[in-house]
Amino acid sequence: MSQLFNPIGEKAEQVAPTTAQANGENAPSADQDEPRAVEEIESLCMNCHENGTTRLLLTQIPYFREIIIMSFSCDHCGFQNNEIQPAGTFQLKGAHYELRLTDMADFERQVIKSDTATVKFIELDVEVPAGRGQLTNVEGLLSTILDDLASGQDDRKEQAPKVYAKIEEILAKGKKMLAGEAFPFRVSVDDPAGNSFITPDMRDGVGKWEKREYLRTPEQNEALGLTDTAKDNLDESGDIIPDQVYQFPASCPGCMHPCTTNMKMVEIPHFRQVVIMNTSCDDCGYKSNDVKTGGEVPEKGKKVTLRITKPEDLARDILKSESCELECPELSLSVNPGTLGGRFTTVEGLLTQVREDLHNQIFQTGDAGSAGGDSLSSQEKTRWDDFFAGLDTAIKGEREFTVVLTDPMACSYVQSLADDPSQPDDQMTIEEYNRTDEEEEELGLKDMKTENYAEDAEPSKTEA
């Protein structure tokens, strides 16, 4: 992949070493915590075309991954600029984050906006297009938007009075939001590259913080400079044959080297057909698994409640679709739809994956020998330790708990241990429910029409 940041300059050098190092004393060992070196690069100022200085720092963001913080300053004209870039490459899927703000503390949520991300304050009906990367918080995002809108209002008042009045309405509403007088409202970050982020909180309930991953469109891949190398190698009829493995050439999202995606259709007894997809890279070791369900859209959603009372229950097969919400009330665990993607595994395997992914996001720093989580307060770290301790106990089968799968598409499944699969399982309840308008809208079902759709395309005789 091409270099993410390529300033104009001749030589890069590190900041001056410490006094002890300059005098030849022993430097700190790799096991000790030491600040990361700031790189200084002489760069061309695009404001006065003299040489300024760009400073680069590679740092780890808790709950997320490593990023590069860049700061430019010019001593000649005083111009300054700050932005961030992801330290890795594009992710396999795009990511959409949404946070519902309900109190002033939510303004402090950290936000990473990459240069490919779009930010939108939904109730304010204001969208910030892709542009400069930022490391900020929700308050900083909203303040920046309002400041940008306020600039030039004096000229608009004379030249475009209608535009001036409309922007004044937005500014007034935005200031009420900043003052805490317009709760609740939502902010979303959509990034096709998957490198943006809104910090979660373990106390967030369902509907407070949401992450949804999605496959990029060909247009988004083209905008990111990626090419779709997957080829259709189905049989001549174009149908997928069950239990046959299909292979597609692809590009690894980790190192961009050629790799292979395997796909296989599997029949789950007493349920339906699902497609299992796996991508692995021999060069960097990247691996990814996903499960897709097929069939028609059901009329109602489905809620499956399973009571785990003995270690044998952890071995039950479980299918969690992309649209499914997972809850374990006794463990204070809630996984929003789209967070893990589709998974076909066991109850133990699903909980283990949730634990590993969440633990890596919170405590992993990327430094060898570092315990991670240094940016967390002691109180917050204690809460997370207690949470993971309870989750570990459940994974070992040492406590009873409940698994609740709520799927508006009714595509999720839990294996029954009854002697006759057609008979109910005493530890499991399955109930259907009517989807809410919000779920219908999010799934795109409100605008879907599968019958007599040609009538809408043809004008009526009266219109003609």
C-alpha positions as CSV (number, residue, x, y, z in Angstrom):
1,M,0.0,0.0,0.0
2,S,1.2,3.5,-0.7
3,Q,2.5,5.6,2.2
4,L,-0.3,7.3,4.1
5,F,1.6,10.6,4.7
6,N,4.4,11.9,2.5
7,P,5.4,15.5,3.5
8,I,7.9,17.4,1.4
9,G,11.3,17.5,3.1
10,E,14.8,16.1,3.1
11,K,15.7,14.6,6.5
12,A,13.7,13.0,9.3
13,E,15.2,13.0,12.8
14,Q,14.1,12.2,16.3
15,V,13.7,14.6,19.1
16,A,16.9,15.1,21.2
17,P,17.7,12.2,23.5
18,T,17.5,12.5,27.3
19,T,20.5,13.8,29.3
20,A,21.3,10.4,30.6
21,Q,21.4,8.9,27.1
22,A,23.5,11.9,25.8
23,N,26.1,11.2,28.6
24,G,26.3,7.6,27.6
25,E,24.4,6.2,30.6
26,N,22.3,3.0,30.3
27,A,19.1,3.6,28.4
28,P,15.8,2.2,29.8
29,S,15.1,-1.4,28.9
30,A,12.4,-2.4,26.4
31,D,10.4,-3.8,29.3
32,Q,10.1,-0.3,31.0
33,D,7.5,2.2,30.0
34,E,9.1,5.0,28.0
35,P,7.5,7.7,25.9
36,R,7.4,7.1,22.2
37,A,9.8,9.2,20.1
38,V,8.4,12.1,18.2
39,E,9.6,12.4,14.6
40,E,10.4,15.8,13.3
41,I,10.4,16.4,9.5
42,E,11.2,19.6,7.6
43,S,8.2,20.2,5.4
44,L,7.0,22.8,2.9
45,C,4.4,25.2,4.3
46,M,1.5,25.4,1.8
47,N,0.5,28.9,3.1
48,C,3.8,30.8,2.6
49,H,5.8,28.2,0.7
50,E,8.7,28.4,3.3
51,N,9.9,25.4,5.2
52,G,8.1,24.5,8.4
53,T,8.2,21.5,10.8
54,T,5.9,18.4,10.9
55,R,5.9,16.4,14.0
56,L,4.7,12.8,14.0
57,L,3.8,10.6,17.0
58,L,2.7,6.9,16.8
59,T,0.4,6.2,19.8
60,Q,-2.1,3.7,21.0
61,I,-5.8,4.6,21.5
62,P,-7.5,2.6,24.2
63,Y,-10.4,0.4,22.9
64,F,-9.0,0.9,19.3
65,R,-5.7,0.6,17.6
66,E,-2.5,2.5,16.8
67,I,-2.7,5.9,15.0
68,I,-0.3,8.5,13.8
69,I,-0.8,12.0,15.2
70,M,0.6,14.8,13.0
71,S,1.2,18.4,13.8
72,F,2.6,21.0,11.4
73,S,3.8,24.5,12.4
74,C,5.5,27.2,10.4
75,D,7.7,29.8,12.2
76,H,7.6,32.1,9.1
77,C,3.8,32.7,8.8
78,G,2.5,31.1,12.0
79,F,0.3,28.6,10.1
80,Q,-0.5,25.4,12.1
81,N,-2.4,22.2,11.2
82,N,-3.1,19.0,13.1
83,E,-4.6,15.7,11.9
84,I,-4.4,12.0,12.5
85,Q,-3.9,9.0,10.2
86,P,-4.4,5.2,10.9
87,A,-1.1,3.4,11.4
88,G,-2.4,0.3,9.7
89,T,-4.2,-0.4,6.4
90,F,-7.8,-0.4,5.4
91,Q,-10.0,-2.8,7.2
92,L,-11.8,-5.7,5.6
93,K,-15.2,-4.0,6.0
94,G,-16.4,-0.4,6.5
95,A,-17.6,0.7,9.9
96,H,-20.6,2.8,11.1
97,Y,-20.7,4.1,14.6
98,E,-23.6,5.8,16.3
99,L,-23.8,7.4,19.8
100,R,-26.9,8.6,21.5
101,L,-26.1,11.5,23.8
102,T,-28.2,11.8,26.9
103,D,-26.1,13.8,29.4
104,M,-23.1,16.2,29.5
105,A,-20.6,13.4,30.2
106,D,-21.3,12.0,26.7
107,F,-19.6,15.0,25.2
108,E,-16.3,13.7,26.5
109,R,-16.5,10.5,24.4
110,Q,-13.3,10.3,22.3
111,V,-13.8,10.3,18.6
112,I,-11.3,9.2,15.9
113,K,-12.3,10.5,12.5
114,S,-10.1,9.3,9.6
115,D,-9.8,11.3,6.4
116,T,-12.3,8.9,4.7
117,A,-15.0,9.2,7.4
118,T,-18.3,11.2,7.3
119,V,-19.6,12.7,10.5
120,K,-23.3,13.6,11.0
121,F,-25.3,15.1,13.8
122,I,-28.6,13.5,12.9
123,E,-31.1,15.8,14.7
124,L,-29.1,18.9,13.6
125,D,-29.2,17.6,10.0
126,V,-25.6,18.6,9.4
127,E,-23.1,16.3,7.8
128,V,-19.3,16.8,7.6
129,P,-17.9,15.1,4.5
130,A,-14.7,13.1,4.3
131,G,-11.6,15.3,4.8
132,R,-8.9,15.9,7.4
133,G,-8.5,13.3,10.0
134,Q,-9.1,14.3,13.6
135,L,-8.5,13.0,17.2
136,T,-11.1,14.8,19.3
137,N,-14.3,14.3,21.3
138,V,-18.0,14.8,20.6
139,E,-17.9,18.3,22.0
140,G,-14.9,19.2,19.8
141,L,-16.6,17.9,16.7
142,L,-19.8,19.9,17.3
143,S,-17.9,23.1,18.3
144,T,-15.8,22.9,15.1
145,I,-18.9,22.4,12.9
146,L,-20.6,25.4,14.5
147,D,-17.5,27.6,14.2
148,D,-17.1,26.7,10.5
149,L,-20.8,27.5,9.9
150,A,-20.6,30.8,11.8
151,S,-17.6,32.1,9.7
152,G,-18.8,34.2,6.8
153,Q,-22.3,34.9,8.2
154,D,-21.9,38.6,8.0
155,D,-21.3,38.3,4.2
156,R,-24.2,35.9,3.8
157,K,-26.6,38.3,5.6
158,E,-26.3,40.7,2.7
159,Q,-25.6,38.4,-0.2
160,A,-27.8,35.4,0.6
161,P,-30.4,36.3,3.3
162,K,-32.2,33.0,3.1
163,V,-29.0,31.0,3.5
164,Y,-28.1,33.2,6.4
165,A,-31.4,32.6,8.2
166,K,-31.2,28.9,7.7
167,I,-27.7,28.7,9.1
168,E,-28.7,30.9,12.1
169,E,-31.4,28.3,12.9
170,I,-28.8,25.5,12.8
171,L,-26.4,27.6,14.9
172,A,-29.0,28.3,17.5
173,K,-30.0,24.6,17.8
174,G,-26.3,23.5,17.9
175,K,-25.6,25.9,20.8
176,K,-28.5,24.4,22.7
177,M,-27.0,21.0,22.2
178,L,-23.6,22.2,23.5
179,A,-25.3,23.7,26.5
180,G,-27.1,20.5,27.3
181,E,-30.6,21.8,26.5
182,A,-31.5,19.5,23.6
183,F,-30.9,15.9,24.9
184,P,-31.2,13.3,23.6
185,F,-29.6,13.6,20.1
186,R,-27.3,11.4,18.0
187,V,-24.0,11.6,16.3
188,S,-22.8,9.1,13.7
189,V,-19.4,8.3,12.1
190,D,-19.4,6.3,8.9
191,D,-16.0,5.2,7.5
192,P,-15.7,2.9,4.4
193,A,-12.1,2.3,5.4
194,G,-13.1,1.1,8.9
195,N,-10.5,3.2,10.6
196,S,-12.7,5.6,12.6
197,F,-14.0,5.1,16.1
198,I,-16.3,6.3,18.9
199,T,-15.3,5.2,22.4
200,P,-17.8,2.8,24.1
201,D,-18.5,2.6,27.8
202,M,-19.2,-0.7,29.7
203,R,-22.3,1.0,31.2
204,D,-23.9,1.7,27.8
205,G,-27.2,-0.1,27.4
206,V,-28.8,-1.2,24.2
207,G,-29.3,1.7,21.8
208,K,-26.7,4.0,23.5
209,W,-23.6,3.0,21.5
210,E,-23.7,1.0,18.3
211,K,-21.2,-0.3,15.8
212,R,-22.2,-1.9,12.5
213,E,-19.8,-3.3,10.0
214,Y,-20.7,-3.5,6.3
215,L,-19.3,-4.6,3.0
216,R,-18.0,-1.7,0.8
217,T,-19.7,-1.0,-2.5
218,P,-17.6,-1.0,-5.7
219,E,-17.7,2.8,-5.7
220,Q,-16.3,2.9,-2.2
221,N,-13.6,0.5,-3.1
222,E,-12.7,2.6,-6.1
223,A,-12.6,5.7,-4.0
224,L,-10.2,4.0,-1.5
225,G,-8.0,2.8,-4.4
226,L,-8.9,-0.8,-3.9
227,T,-9.9,-3.2,-6.7
228,D,-12.3,-6.1,-6.5
229,T,-10.3,-9.1,-7.6
230,A,-12.9,-11.7,-6.6
231,K,-14.0,-13.9,-9.6
232,D,-17.1,-15.9,-10.1
233,N,-16.2,-19.5,-10.1
234,L,-19.6,-21.0,-9.6
235,D,-20.8,-23.9,-11.8
236,E,-22.3,-23.1,-15.2
237,S,-25.8,-22.7,-13.9
238,G,-24.7,-20.0,-11.5
239,D,-26.0,-22.0,-8.5
240,I,-24.0,-22.8,-5.3
241,I,-23.8,-26.5,-4.6
242,P,-24.2,-27.4,-0.9
243,D,-21.1,-28.8,0.9
244,Q,-18.8,-27.8,-1.9
245,V,-15.9,-25.4,-1.1
246,Y,-15.5,-22.5,-3.6
247,Q,-12.4,-20.4,-3.7
248,F,-12.1,-16.7,-4.7
249,P,-8.8,-14.8,-5.2
250,A,-8.8,-11.7,-3.0
251,S,-6.5,-9.1,-1.5
252,C,-5.6,-9.3,2.2
253,P,-6.9,-6.2,4.1
254,G,-3.9,-6.5,6.5
255,C,-1.0,-6.5,4.1
256,M,-2.7,-6.1,0.7
257,H,-1.0,-9.2,-0.7
258,P,-3.0,-11.8,-2.7
259,C,-4.9,-14.3,-0.6
260,T,-7.8,-16.7,-0.9
261,T,-11.4,-16.5,0.3
262,N,-13.1,-19.9,0.8
263,M,-16.9,-20.2,0.7
264,K,-19.2,-23.2,1.6
265,M,-22.9,-23.6,1.9
266,V,-24.0,-25.7,4.9
267,E,-27.4,-27.1,5.8
268,I,-28.2,-26.7,9.5
269,P,-30.7,-29.4,10.5
270,H,-34.2,-28.1,11.4
271,F,-33.2,-24.6,10.4
272,R,-32.0,-23.4,7.0
273,Q,-29.0,-23.0,4.7
274,V,-26.1,-20.8,5.6
275,V,-23.0,-19.7,3.8
276,I,-19.7,-19.9,5.7
277,M,-16.9,-17.6,4.4
278,N,-13.2,-17.7,5.5
279,T,-10.3,-15.5,4.4
280,S,-6.7,-16.3,5.4
281,C,-3.4,-14.8,4.4
282,D,-0.1,-16.8,4.4
283,D,2.0,-13.7,4.3
284,C,0.8,-11.8,7.5
285,G,-1.3,-14.5,9.2
286,Y,-4.6,-12.5,8.9
287,K,-7.8,-14.5,9.3
288,S,-11.4,-13.7,9.1
289,N,-14.6,-15.7,9.3
290,D,-18.2,-14.8,8.5
291,V,-21.6,-16.5,8.2
292,K,-24.4,-15.4,5.9
293,T,-28.0,-16.7,6.1
294,G,-30.2,-17.0,3.0
295,G,-33.9,-17.4,2.3
296,E,-36.8,-15.0,2.2
297,V,-37.4,-12.3,4.7
298,P,-39.8,-13.6,7.5
299,E,-42.9,-11.7,8.5
300,K,-41.8,-11.5,12.1
301,G,-38.6,-11.4,14.2
302,K,-37.5,-14.1,16.6
303,K,-36.3,-14.0,20.2
304,V,-34.4,-17.0,21.6
305,T,-33.8,-17.3,25.3
306,L,-31.4,-20.1,26.5
307,R,-30.7,-20.8,30.2
308,I,-27.2,-22.2,30.7
309,T,-27.4,-24.4,33.8
310,K,-24.6,-26.9,33.3
311,P,-21.2,-27.0,31.5
312,E,-22.7,-29.2,28.7
313,D,-24.9,-26.3,27.6
314,L,-21.8,-24.4,26.5
315,A,-21.3,-27.0,23.8
316,R,-24.6,-26.2,22.0
317,D,-24.2,-25.0,18.5
318,I,-25.3,-21.4,18.0
319,L,-25.7,-19.2,14.9
320,K,-25.6,-15.5,15.5
321,S,-26.5,-13.5,12.4
322,E,-25.3,-10.0,11.6
323,S,-28.7,-8.6,12.5
324,C,-28.9,-10.3,15.9
325,E,-28.5,-8.6,19.3
326,L,-26.9,-10.7,22.0
327,E,-27.5,-10.2,25.7
328,C,-26.4,-12.0,28.9
329,P,-28.2,-10.0,31.7
330,E,-26.4,-11.8,34.6
331,L,-23.0,-11.0,33.0
332,S,-23.8,-7.4,32.1
333,L,-23.0,-8.3,28.5
334,S,-24.8,-6.6,25.6
335,V,-23.6,-7.0,22.0
336,N,-25.3,-4.8,19.4
337,P,-26.3,-6.0,16.0
338,G,-23.5,-6.0,13.4
339,T,-20.7,-5.9,16.1
340,L,-19.4,-9.4,15.6
341,G,-20.8,-10.1,12.2
342,G,-22.3,-13.5,11.5
343,R,-20.9,-16.4,13.6
344,F,-21.6,-20.2,13.6
345,T,-19.9,-21.7,16.6
346,T,-20.8,-22.9,20.1
347,V,-22.0,-20.9,23.1
348,E,-18.6,-21.2,24.7
349,G,-16.9,-20.2,21.4
350,L,-19.1,-17.1,21.0
351,L,-18.5,-15.9,24.5
352,T,-14.8,-16.5,24.2
353,Q,-14.6,-14.5,21.0
354,V,-16.6,-11.6,22.6
355,R,-14.2,-11.7,25.5
356,E,-11.1,-11.7,23.4
357,D,-12.2,-9.0,21.0
358,L,-13.4,-6.7,23.9
359,H,-10.3,-7.4,26.0
360,N,-7.9,-6.6,23.1
361,Q,-9.7,-3.3,22.3
362,I,-9.5,-2.2,25.9
363,F,-6.1,-3.5,27.2
364,Q,-3.9,-4.2,24.2
365,T,-1.4,-1.5,23.4
366,G,0.8,-3.2,20.8
367,D,4.0,-2.9,22.9
368,A,5.7,-6.2,23.8
369,G,5.6,-6.8,27.5
370,S,3.1,-4.1,28.2
371,A,0.0,-4.9,30.2
372,G,-2.0,-2.2,28.4
373,G,-4.9,-0.2,29.7
374,D,-2.6,2.5,31.2
375,S,-4.9,5.2,29.9
376,L,-7.8,3.9,32.0
377,S,-8.6,5.3,35.4
378,S,-8.2,2.9,38.4
379,Q,-11.9,2.9,39.0
380,E,-12.7,2.1,35.3
381,K,-10.0,-0.5,35.2
382,T,-11.4,-2.2,38.3
383,R,-14.9,-2.3,36.7
384,W,-13.5,-3.9,33.5
385,D,-11.5,-6.5,35.6
386,D,-14.7,-7.5,37.5
387,F,-16.6,-7.8,34.3
388,F,-14.0,-10.1,32.6
389,A,-13.7,-12.1,35.8
390,G,-17.5,-12.8,35.7
391,L,-17.3,-13.6,32.0
392,D,-14.4,-16.0,32.6
393,T,-16.4,-17.9,35.2
394,A,-19.3,-18.3,32.8
395,I,-17.0,-19.6,30.0
396,K,-15.7,-22.2,32.4
397,G,-19.2,-23.4,33.2
398,E,-19.0,-22.4,36.9
399,R,-22.1,-20.2,37.0
400,E,-25.6,-20.1,35.6
401,F,-26.6,-17.4,33.2
402,T,-29.0,-16.6,30.3
403,V,-28.3,-16.0,26.6
404,V,-30.8,-13.9,24.8
405,L,-30.7,-13.6,21.0
406,T,-33.1,-11.0,19.5
407,D,-33.1,-11.1,15.7
408,P,-35.5,-9.1,13.6
409,M,-34.6,-11.2,10.6
410,A,-35.2,-14.5,12.5
411,C,-31.9,-15.8,11.1
412,S,-30.3,-16.9,14.4
413,Y,-30.4,-20.4,15.9
414,V,-29.5,-22.3,19.0
415,Q,-29.2,-26.1,19.0
416,S,-31.9,-28.0,21.0
417,L,-30.9,-30.9,23.3
418,A,-34.3,-32.4,23.4
419,D,-34.5,-36.1,22.3
420,D,-37.0,-35.1,19.6
421,P,-35.9,-31.9,17.9
422,S,-39.5,-31.2,17.1
423,Q,-40.4,-31.0,20.8
424,P,-39.6,-28.0,23.0
425,D,-36.4,-27.8,25.0
426,D,-37.0,-27.1,28.7
427,Q,-34.1,-24.7,28.9
428,M,-34.9,-22.7,25.8
429,T,-37.9,-20.6,24.8
430,I,-38.5,-19.3,21.3
431,E,-41.0,-16.5,20.6
432,E,-41.9,-14.4,17.6
433,Y,-42.5,-10.7,17.7
434,N,-43.5,-7.9,15.4
435,R,-40.6,-5.8,14.2
436,T,-40.6,-2.2,15.2
437,D,-40.7,0.7,12.7
438,E,-37.1,1.5,13.6
439,E,-36.0,-2.1,12.8
440,E,-38.0,-2.1,9.5
441,E,-36.3,1.1,8.5
442,E,-32.8,0.0,9.5
443,L,-33.2,-3.3,7.5
444,G,-34.5,-1.4,4.5
445,L,-37.8,-3.3,4.5
446,K,-40.1,-0.2,4.5
447,D,-39.1,0.7,0.9
448,M,-38.9,-2.9,-0.3
449,K,-41.5,-4.0,-2.8
450,T,-41.3,-7.5,-4.4
451,E,-44.7,-7.7,-6.1
452,N,-46.3,-5.4,-8.7
453,Y,-43.2,-3.2,-8.6
454,A,-43.5,-2.4,-12.3
455,E,-46.7,-0.5,-11.6
456,D,-44.7,2.2,-9.8
457,A,-42.4,2.6,-12.7
458,E,-45.2,3.2,-15.3
459,P,-47.2,6.4,-15.2
460,S,-50.9,6.0,-14.9
461,K,-53.2,6.9,-17.7
462,T,-54.4,10.0,-15.8
463,E,-50.8,11.2,-15.4
464,A,-50.1,10.4,-19.1
